[in-house]
Structure formats: structure tokens, C-alpha cells
Amino acid sequence: MIGEKTRLLTTLLSLAENTGSLSDELHFAGWDATERVPLDHGAANVLRALVLPKAARVLEVGAGFGGLTRYLGEVSATVHAVEAEPVHAAAVRFRTRDLDTVTVHDRPPDSGTYDLVVVQQPYATRSLLDVVRERLSPTGALVVLTASRGVVKTLAAAGFEVQRELLCSPGHEVARAVRGAQIDTELPRLSAAITGGPANGLALLCGPGAAALWPPYRLATYFNTAERAAFACTRADVVRTGEGAEVRRTPLAPSPPVAGISVRPCTDKVYDAPTMVEVLLDEPERVAELLTGWRDLLRAEAARGVEALWDLVPHNVLVDGATLRPIDLEWRNAGAGFAEVVERGVLVLADKLADVGWSAAADGGSTRDLAGWLGVLIGLHPSFVDSALAREVEFSTIGSCGTTHGTDEVRAAIAGIWRSRLARTVPRYRSGVAANEDEVAKR
């Protein structure tokens, strides 16, 4: 029986003007998780992370609401999407109506070979996999998306050996990170940072073409697609190099700046070092030293004419022994210089320290109080918080909407969230344990 949510999503897809894989219209249309997941910018991230064959002929089994289908239709020559449920099939047709590369079927076509086959776990039956084996081209690949390794036995029975197993966090439906298991041992600090929790999804790569889908030098790919408008969505590939490893960030949809704000490609060498925030949690007595060092680094980068100052804030600075190393500098803000970034950095640092109950915060003090005190340490008057807040709200509004028009409601909501965060009392932690566990639990 088709539920109300399914009908609602199908209707929404039928009415949407932009049904692209990075459609802001769809991404921000969902009200709850069941609506947001199939409409999310990241619904195709698990396939974005792969190196798909060019001009490929693709079979997708279990198209659902067409999140993967839409992306495949944008990058492949031919896509046969199989969806037996009529209402779901209608949703897929609505989502791909402007693509002549996609056709929707209620069962796999009777003939033809495929360079790529994508199968969702519920459909990975022995009978289907037997058909796939016969229809896969000599250089083709099979990708099975699943939440369990149990399907590996079915694959083996059908003659498919898993060539590579990729972990998807938080799951394969909307993957924020896709990684091989090697990164957990080779770069454990970075792995923990990009996954943010357990991997509840798997992408199993099989067939003669499986090796080409995930280059041997790549350790992981992760995405910033959650709370951003399409113009600001990025991917980051973690790759081995002759000198260790690098993180290479690129925009998913390169776009002109919006009110001077944009994201640009950047590459960082991977260092096994903590961020300033992590060091301050363990060594709060170093706060004046590290804040001064960060300010001096920022001043030096500004003097060199570096454009990516807006992102050069404490949580994007590694403390590598005596050296401070900036990372993840993808955001540009043409309207912000040295002074504005100093204010932003202190504001955001206070928010992050308050989130984890920094032990050096004043008893009973608010996040605003903490920001004011941190600012004083490097010569700012506590009143800077208001100007920094206004600037951060404007930046966040543009970053999440992709426009300056018709954003008053979003701007007001973001401002309200920030005011609440600044007013909250900083919970106290000692030796990594909350002094007031009840208060922390409420947060």
C-alpha cells in the first residue's frame, strides 16, 4: 500500500521546476527525514565518489524516488532504471523528465549489455544477479548498495567476488563520507574527523571493471552537501601521494560568487596533528599563546594576498609542534579582510568550545561571555561579538540559500539560532566528564 509520504514526494517531484541532482528546490523542500533523504543534495554521493565509466550504458535496479537515477542520467550515455512500484516509477519519470538518457522500466529489459549495474540490497537476489552476470559487459562493473554484508554470500553464489568494499557514513542513502578501510589505520585522526560516527552503509564493487571505480591511491571521499546551497557544495578526495597524503577539495557545481561569497578548489597535505580546538580542550592554559599565534598567521597570510582568509579560523588550523598549519580553506568572502576574519574566528571558536564545555570557561558564564573574553586576549573589545554575529548570519544565509533575494525568513531563523547559542550557559567539563551531566544531557 502506497503511503501518504510517497504520494507527497511524487507530487512534489511532478511540480518541481528544477529536478537536478543538486536541486536546491528539492533539497530544502523536505520537512522530516523521510522526505529529506530522497531529496537531499547528497542522495547520489555514493556514486559521485566513484569514477564511473564514460559514455556508459547503465542498468539501475530499485530506482526508488530517482535520486541515483537522476545523477546517472546526467553523467551516463544511457540509463535503464527499473522500478516495479508504479507510484515510485512515476516519481522517477518526473525527476528525469528533461533527460533523454533515461528510460524507466518495471523489470530489466530483455536484451542488451551494460557497462555498469547498480543494485539496491533488497533487489540483490540470486535470480537477478544471475541476469546481471549474463548482461554485464567484459569490462563492466556491478555496484551493490547495502546496509549489511549478508548479501556477499548471494553475490558469491551468483559468481561475483567483491573486489572492493567501501564504507558509507552515515549510510549509503545519503553518504557524507565514502572510504576504504585502509584510512582507519593509515590516517586514523583524519578518518574519525571525516566520518563523524559509524558507517551504516556499504558499497560493494564487483565485476571485471570494479577496480577502475575506485583508484588504488584514493583513501576516501567526503562531501559538504548537507546545509549548503548547490553553489557551495564540495567534495574532498583523500589521496596517497609520494610524500604521504593530500586532501583535494573541489566544488560540485563551480559557480560565480553570490554577494562576493564562493567556494574554490584547495589542496592540503595531511598532517597527523590536532586542531587548535583539540589542543585547547587538553591544554586550556595555552589559549593566549595559540590565539596570538593564529592572529599572527592570519596577518601574514593577509599580507601575502591570500584570498581564502574567511576560512582561516582556529578550527581550521592544525597545531603541528611549534608550527600552525591552515587547512580546509575553501570559502572566499570578498567583503572580509583581516579584521573581519579575526572577529569571525573568535566567535566561532567560542561556540565550538562552549559546545564541549571548555574547562577554562567562567563558571555560569555564557557563550557570549566566553567570546568576549577570548577577544580581549588578542585586543578586541567585547562588543565585537555583535558585528561578528551580523556578519556570520549574513554569510550563513547566503551559503544555505545561494541567493540574497527572498531570504529574510532564513536570515531571521539563523540569527535566532545564533542568539540562543550565545545566551546559553557553558556546561563545565572536568577530565573529559561533564560536571553537570543532567544539563549536558538536555543539550
Disulfide bonds with the S-S distance in Angstrom:
none
